[in-house]
Amino acid sequence: MSDTGKIIPPSPSASAYAAEADRPLIQASDDPFTLLGQWLAEARENEPNDGNAMSLATVDAEGMPDVRIVLLKSITEGGMAFYTNFESQKGAQLMAHPKAALCFHWKSMRRQVRVRGRVERVSDAEADTYFSSRAAQSRISAIASDQSRPLESRAVFEQRIAEISSIYGDDDDIPRPDYWGGFRLMPTEIEFWQDQAFRMHDRLRFYREGDGWRTARLYP
């Protein structure tokens, strides 16, 4: 293939951008969680699916980064919680290096939110509550999965699920295993990005200062 860059779509035309010319800028506030909650609510209504999906970036023992998509399961002023197997790659990385970054990207809304901060485990009680809210088969899959580790064949995994299913039968009281739970990222920075006409994008950064937040608008 020639090096002409033709596989990359061109920038929108002037006429396409004209429809966005009057898009309002992001409004600064004292509380980024309120704004994030509003954007998440709009994403749930407008995105085709998984408006709570976010990229989670971590680093391994050698400092090599990893990134994958996870689902945000709760948001409070204390932070943003998600769940996983503690023995998975991301679980082990977060245990060893309890700092991470998140990124939401809502393509249909042309918005993005980037978050950085420290990470801690959620309480066992909180993890139990969330685990019990999942479908029974999803809980069985979580118990059966040695997440991130080599799998001999799909048949082996399906057999393990069948065996665990036979243990619990129709019982909905399936306990959370010790190796499965949640993490909460407590932000020190939250940056909101919104598409604007002719690449004059709007970026508003919140950053911790003492017990409160300060804001700075950034060049796109």
C-alpha positions as YAML, in Angstrom:
chain: A
units: angstrom
residues:
- id: 1
  name: MET
  ca: [0.00, 0.00, 0.00]
- id: 2
  name: SER
  ca: [1.35, 3.44, -0.89]
- id: 3
  name: ASP
  ca: [2.27, 5.92, 1.83]
- id: 4
  name: THR
  ca: [-0.37, 8.46, 0.81]
- id: 5
  name: GLY
  ca: [-2.53, 8.15, 3.92]
- id: 6
  name: LYS
  ca: [-5.68, 7.46, 1.91]
- id: 7
  name: ILE
  ca: [-6.85, 4.86, 4.44]
- id: 8
  name: ILE
  ca: [-7.37, 7.68, 6.96]
- id: 9
  name: PRO
  ca: [-10.63, 9.58, 6.47]
- id: 10
  name: PRO
  ca: [-10.10, 13.29, 5.75]
- id: 11
  name: SER
  ca: [-11.12, 16.02, 8.18]
- id: 12
  name: PRO
  ca: [-14.78, 17.02, 8.02]
- id: 13
  name: SER
  ca: [-15.61, 19.59, 5.38]
- id: 14
  name: ALA
  ca: [-16.37, 23.21, 6.19]
- id: 15
  name: SER
  ca: [-20.07, 22.55, 5.58]
- id: 16
  name: ALA
  ca: [-20.03, 19.59, 7.98]
- id: 17
  name: TYR
  ca: [-18.38, 21.69, 10.65]
- id: 18
  name: ALA
  ca: [-20.88, 24.52, 10.19]
- id: 19
  name: ALA
  ca: [-23.52, 22.53, 12.08]
- id: 20
  name: GLU
  ca: [-21.27, 22.54, 15.16]
- id: 21
  name: ALA
  ca: [-20.29, 26.19, 15.07]
- id: 22
  name: ASP
  ca: [-22.68, 27.17, 17.86]
- id: 23
  name: ARG
  ca: [-22.01, 24.23, 20.17]
- id: 24
  name: PRO
  ca: [-21.77, 25.62, 23.73]
- id: 25
  name: LEU
  ca: [-18.50, 25.35, 25.62]
- id: 26
  name: ILE
  ca: [-18.09, 23.16, 28.72]
- id: 27
  name: GLN
  ca: [-19.18, 25.10, 31.78]
- id: 28
  name: ALA
  ca: [-16.72, 25.26, 34.66]
- id: 29
  name: SER
  ca: [-18.01, 24.33, 38.12]
- id: 30
  name: ASP
  ca: [-16.80, 23.49, 41.61]
- id: 31
  name: ASP
  ca: [-17.64, 19.79, 41.25]
- id: 32
  name: PRO
  ca: [-16.40, 17.66, 38.34]
- id: 33
  name: PHE
  ca: [-18.45, 14.68, 39.56]
- id: 34
  name: THR
  ca: [-21.69, 16.52, 38.88]
- id: 35
  name: LEU
  ca: [-20.59, 17.26, 35.33]
- id: 36
  name: LEU
  ca: [-19.35, 13.71, 34.84]
- id: 37
  name: GLY
  ca: [-22.67, 12.37, 36.11]
- id: 38
  name: GLN
  ca: [-24.53, 14.53, 33.59]
- id: 39
  name: TRP
  ca: [-22.33, 13.34, 30.71]
- id: 40
  name: LEU
  ca: [-22.72, 9.70, 31.78]
- id: 41
  name: ALA
  ca: [-26.50, 10.09, 31.89]
- id: 42
  name: GLU
  ca: [-26.49, 11.57, 28.37]
- id: 43
  name: ALA
  ca: [-24.20, 8.77, 27.19]
- id: 44
  name: ARG
  ca: [-26.61, 6.12, 28.51]
- id: 45
  name: GLU
  ca: [-29.37, 7.73, 26.44]
- id: 46
  name: ASN
  ca: [-27.37, 8.37, 23.26]
- id: 47
  name: GLU
  ca: [-24.65, 5.73, 22.90]
- id: 48
  name: PRO
  ca: [-25.66, 2.49, 21.11]
- id: 49
  name: ASN
  ca: [-24.52, 0.42, 24.11]
- id: 50
  name: ASP
  ca: [-22.31, 0.48, 27.23]
- id: 51
  name: GLY
  ca: [-22.33, 4.21, 27.88]
- id: 52
  name: ASN
  ca: [-20.41, 3.37, 31.08]
- id: 53
  name: ALA
  ca: [-17.51, 1.71, 29.21]
- id: 54
  name: MET
  ca: [-14.07, 3.17, 29.91]
- id: 55
  name: SER
  ca: [-10.47, 2.39, 29.07]
- id: 56
  name: LEU
  ca: [-8.38, 1.45, 32.11]
- id: 57
  name: ALA
  ca: [-4.61, 1.96, 31.89]
- id: 58
  name: THR
  ca: [-2.19, 0.28, 34.30]
- id: 59
  name: VAL
  ca: [1.52, -0.61, 34.31]
- id: 60
  name: ASP
  ca: [3.30, -3.90, 34.95]
- id: 61
  name: ALA
  ca: [6.46, -4.59, 36.97]
- id: 62
  name: GLU
  ca: [8.67, -3.41, 34.09]
- id: 63
  name: GLY
  ca: [6.71, -0.19, 33.64]
- id: 64
  name: MET
  ca: [5.11, -1.43, 30.42]
- id: 65
  name: PRO
  ca: [1.59, -0.03, 30.08]
- id: 66
  name: ASP
  ca: [-1.55, -2.09, 29.58]
- id: 67
  name: VAL
  ca: [-4.98, -0.79, 28.58]
- id: 68
  name: ARG
  ca: [-8.36, -2.47, 28.26]
- id: 69
  name: ILE
  ca: [-12.06, -1.63, 28.40]
- id: 70
  name: VAL
  ca: [-13.94, -2.12, 31.69]
- id: 71
  name: LEU
  ca: [-17.36, -0.96, 32.90]
- id: 72
  name: LEU
  ca: [-17.87, 1.74, 35.49]
- id: 73
  name: LYS
  ca: [-20.18, 0.32, 38.16]
- id: 74
  name: SER
  ca: [-20.53, 3.19, 40.60]
- id: 75
  name: ILE
  ca: [-19.50, 6.81, 40.90]
- id: 76
  name: THR
  ca: [-19.42, 8.87, 44.08]
- id: 77
  name: GLU
  ca: [-17.43, 11.83, 45.33]
- id: 78
  name: GLY
  ca: [-15.02, 9.22, 46.65]
- id: 79
  name: GLY
  ca: [-14.24, 7.86, 43.22]
- id: 80
  name: MET
  ca: [-15.14, 5.46, 40.43]
- id: 81
  name: ALA
  ca: [-15.53, 1.72, 41.04]
- id: 82
  name: PHE
  ca: [-15.09, -1.25, 38.72]
- id: 83
  name: TYR
  ca: [-14.76, -4.99, 39.36]
- id: 84
  name: THR
  ca: [-12.42, -7.78, 38.30]
- id: 85
  name: ASN
  ca: [-10.54, -10.90, 39.29]
- id: 86
  name: PHE
  ca: [-7.73, -9.83, 41.63]
- id: 87
  name: GLU
  ca: [-5.46, -12.48, 40.08]
- id: 88
  name: SER
  ca: [-5.94, -11.15, 36.53]
- id: 89
  name: GLN
  ca: [-3.28, -9.01, 34.89]
- id: 90
  name: LYS
  ca: [-5.02, -5.76, 35.77]
- id: 91
  name: GLY
  ca: [-5.74, -6.98, 39.29]
- id: 92
  name: ALA
  ca: [-2.10, -7.89, 39.92]
- id: 93
  name: GLN
  ca: [-0.88, -4.65, 38.37]
- id: 94
  name: LEU
  ca: [-3.20, -2.52, 40.47]
- id: 95
  name: MET
  ca: [-2.20, -4.37, 43.63]
- id: 96
  name: ALA
  ca: [1.49, -3.71, 42.92]
- id: 97
  name: HIS
  ca: [1.11, -0.18, 41.51]
- id: 98
  name: PRO
  ca: [-2.10, 1.36, 42.88]
- id: 99
  name: LYS
  ca: [-2.34, 4.23, 40.40]
- id: 100
  name: ALA
  ca: [-4.25, 4.22, 37.13]
- id: 101
  name: ALA
  ca: [-5.86, 6.26, 34.38]
- id: 102
  name: LEU
  ca: [-9.33, 6.04, 32.86]
- id: 103
  name: CYS
  ca: [-10.73, 7.33, 29.59]
- id: 104
  name: PHE
  ca: [-14.35, 7.54, 28.50]
- id: 105
  name: HIS
  ca: [-14.99, 8.09, 24.79]
- id: 106
  name: TRP
  ca: [-18.50, 8.71, 23.54]
- id: 107
  name: LYS
  ca: [-18.19, 8.77, 19.77]
- id: 108
  name: SER
  ca: [-21.79, 9.65, 18.97]
- id: 109
  name: MET
  ca: [-21.58, 12.63, 21.35]
- id: 110
  name: ARG
  ca: [-18.03, 13.59, 20.34]
- id: 111
  name: ARG
  ca: [-16.93, 13.77, 23.95]
- id: 112
  name: GLN
  ca: [-14.11, 12.34, 26.03]
- id: 113
  name: VAL
  ca: [-13.21, 12.33, 29.71]
- id: 114
  name: ARG
  ca: [-9.75, 11.45, 31.02]
- id: 115
  name: VAL
  ca: [-9.14, 10.62, 34.69]
- id: 116
  name: ARG
  ca: [-6.00, 9.92, 36.71]
- id: 117
  name: GLY
  ca: [-5.56, 9.03, 40.36]
- id: 118
  name: ARG
  ca: [-4.70, 6.50, 43.00]
- id: 119
  name: VAL
  ca: [-6.54, 3.21, 43.42]
- id: 120
  name: GLU
  ca: [-7.74, 1.20, 46.41]
- id: 121
  name: ARG
  ca: [-9.87, -1.91, 46.85]
- id: 122
  name: VAL
  ca: [-13.54, -1.45, 47.64]
- id: 123
  name: SER
  ca: [-14.76, -3.01, 50.88]
- id: 124
  name: ASP
  ca: [-15.77, -6.66, 51.02]
- id: 125
  name: ALA
  ca: [-19.32, -5.57, 51.84]
- id: 126
  name: GLU
  ca: [-19.50, -3.37, 48.75]
- id: 127
  name: ALA
  ca: [-18.06, -6.14, 46.57]
- id: 128
  name: ASP
  ca: [-20.55, -8.65, 48.01]
- id: 129
  name: THR
  ca: [-23.45, -6.33, 47.25]
- id: 130
  name: TYR
  ca: [-22.41, -5.83, 43.66]
- id: 131
  name: PHE
  ca: [-21.58, -9.52, 43.10]
- id: 132
  name: SER
  ca: [-25.01, -10.59, 44.34]
- id: 133
  name: SER
  ca: [-26.66, -8.17, 41.89]
- id: 134
  name: ARG
  ca: [-25.17, -9.97, 38.89]
- id: 135
  name: ALA
  ca: [-26.98, -12.68, 36.97]
- id: 136
  name: ALA
  ca: [-26.37, -16.13, 38.48]
- id: 137
  name: GLN
  ca: [-24.63, -17.37, 35.33]
- id: 138
  name: SER
  ca: [-22.33, -14.35, 35.34]
- id: 139
  name: ARG
  ca: [-21.35, -15.13, 38.93]
- id: 140
  name: ILE
  ca: [-20.62, -18.73, 37.97]
- id: 141
  name: SER
  ca: [-18.47, -17.55, 35.05]
- id: 142
  name: ALA
  ca: [-16.52, -15.28, 37.39]
- id: 143
  name: ILE
  ca: [-15.86, -18.20, 39.76]
- id: 144
  name: ALA
  ca: [-14.84, -20.51, 36.91]
- id: 145
  name: SER
  ca: [-12.48, -18.11, 35.14]
- id: 146
  name: ASP
  ca: [-8.74, -18.01, 35.85]
- id: 147
  name: GLN
  ca: [-8.81, -14.60, 34.22]
- id: 148
  name: SER
  ca: [-5.85, -13.62, 32.02]
- id: 149
  name: ARG
  ca: [-4.15, -17.02, 32.42]
- id: 150
  name: PRO
  ca: [-3.66, -19.57, 29.60]
- id: 151
  name: LEU
  ca: [-6.71, -21.67, 28.69]
- id: 152
  name: GLU
  ca: [-6.12, -25.12, 27.22]
- id: 153
  name: SER
  ca: [-9.37, -25.03, 25.26]
- id: 154
  name: ARG
  ca: [-12.83, -23.51, 25.34]
- id: 155
  name: ALA
  ca: [-14.16, -26.95, 26.22]
- id: 156
  name: VAL
  ca: [-12.16, -26.92, 29.47]
- id: 157
  name: PHE
  ca: [-13.75, -23.63, 30.48]
- id: 158
  name: GLU
  ca: [-17.25, -24.82, 29.57]
- id: 159
  name: GLN
  ca: [-16.71, -28.02, 31.58]
- id: 160
  name: ARG
  ca: [-15.64, -26.02, 34.62]
- id: 161
  name: ILE
  ca: [-18.75, -23.83, 34.31]
- id: 162
  name: ALA
  ca: [-20.93, -26.94, 34.07]
- id: 163
  name: GLU
  ca: [-19.35, -28.40, 37.21]
- id: 164
  name: ILE
  ca: [-19.84, -25.21, 39.22]
- id: 165
  name: SER
  ca: [-23.40, -24.88, 37.92]
- id: 166
  name: SER
  ca: [-24.13, -28.40, 39.15]
- id: 167
  name: ILE
  ca: [-22.91, -27.44, 42.63]
- id: 168
  name: TYR
  ca: [-25.27, -24.48, 42.97]
- id: 169
  name: GLY
  ca: [-28.14, -25.77, 40.84]
- id: 170
  name: ASP
  ca: [-31.02, -23.31, 40.97]
- id: 171
  name: ASP
  ca: [-29.72, -21.70, 44.15]
- id: 172
  name: ASP
  ca: [-29.37, -17.94, 43.67]
- id: 173
  name: ASP
  ca: [-27.15, -17.62, 46.76]
- id: 174
  name: ILE
  ca: [-23.79, -17.92, 44.99]
- id: 175
  name: PRO
  ca: [-21.03, -16.45, 47.19]
- id: 176
  name: ARG
  ca: [-18.35, -14.11, 45.90]
- id: 177
  name: PRO
  ca: [-14.92, -15.79, 45.76]
- id: 178
  name: ASP
  ca: [-12.07, -14.15, 47.67]
- id: 179
  name: TYR
  ca: [-10.14, -13.54, 44.45]
- id: 180
  name: TRP
  ca: [-12.87, -11.40, 42.91]
- id: 181
  name: GLY
  ca: [-13.78, -7.86, 43.93]
- id: 182
  name: GLY
  ca: [-13.59, -4.20, 43.12]
- id: 183
  name: PHE
  ca: [-11.23, -1.28, 42.84]
- id: 184
  name: ARG
  ca: [-12.00, 2.40, 43.24]
- id: 185
  name: LEU
  ca: [-10.00, 5.08, 41.44]
- id: 186
  name: MET
  ca: [-9.90, 8.32, 43.42]
- id: 187
  name: PRO
  ca: [-9.19, 11.12, 40.95]
- id: 188
  name: THR
  ca: [-6.54, 13.76, 41.29]
- id: 189
  name: GLU
  ca: [-7.25, 15.02, 37.75]
- id: 190
  name: ILE
  ca: [-10.35, 14.92, 35.53]
- id: 191
  name: GLU
  ca: [-10.26, 16.41, 32.05]
- id: 192
  name: PHE
  ca: [-13.37, 16.97, 29.93]
- id: 193
  name: TRP
  ca: [-12.96, 17.19, 26.14]
- id: 194
  name: GLN
  ca: [-15.63, 18.18, 23.65]
- id: 195
  name: ASP
  ca: [-15.42, 18.37, 19.88]
- id: 196
  name: GLN
  ca: [-15.75, 21.84, 18.39]
- id: 197
  name: ALA
  ca: [-15.78, 23.04, 14.79]
- id: 198
  name: PHE
  ca: [-12.51, 23.20, 12.85]
- id: 199
  name: ARG
  ca: [-10.52, 21.38, 15.55]
- id: 200
  name: MET
  ca: [-11.02, 24.22, 18.04]
- id: 201
  name: HIS
  ca: [-11.89, 21.60, 20.64]
- id: 202
  name: ASP
  ca: [-12.84, 22.54, 24.17]
- id: 203
  name: ARG
  ca: [-10.78, 21.08, 27.05]
- id: 204
  name: LEU
  ca: [-11.49, 21.74, 30.71]
- id: 205
  name: ARG
  ca: [-9.19, 20.23, 33.34]
- id: 206
  name: PHE
  ca: [-10.11, 19.82, 37.01]
- id: 207
  name: TYR
  ca: [-7.27, 19.14, 39.44]
- id: 208
  name: ARG
  ca: [-7.16, 18.58, 43.17]
- id: 209
  name: GLU
  ca: [-6.00, 21.38, 45.42]
- id: 210
  name: GLY
  ca: [-6.42, 20.63, 49.09]
- id: 211
  name: ASP
  ca: [-9.96, 19.42, 49.71]
- id: 212
  name: GLY
  ca: [-11.33, 21.15, 46.63]
- id: 213
  name: TRP
  ca: [-10.91, 21.41, 42.88]
- id: 214
  name: ARG
  ca: [-9.43, 24.05, 40.61]
- id: 215
  name: THR
  ca: [-9.98, 24.33, 36.88]
- id: 216
  name: ALA
  ca: [-7.90, 25.28, 33.86]
- id: 217
  name: ARG
  ca: [-8.97, 25.47, 30.23]
- id: 218
  name: LEU
  ca: [-6.40, 23.93, 27.88]
- id: 219
  name: TYR
  ca: [-5.43, 24.51, 24.30]
- id: 220
  name: PRO
  ca: [-6.81, 21.71, 22.06]
...
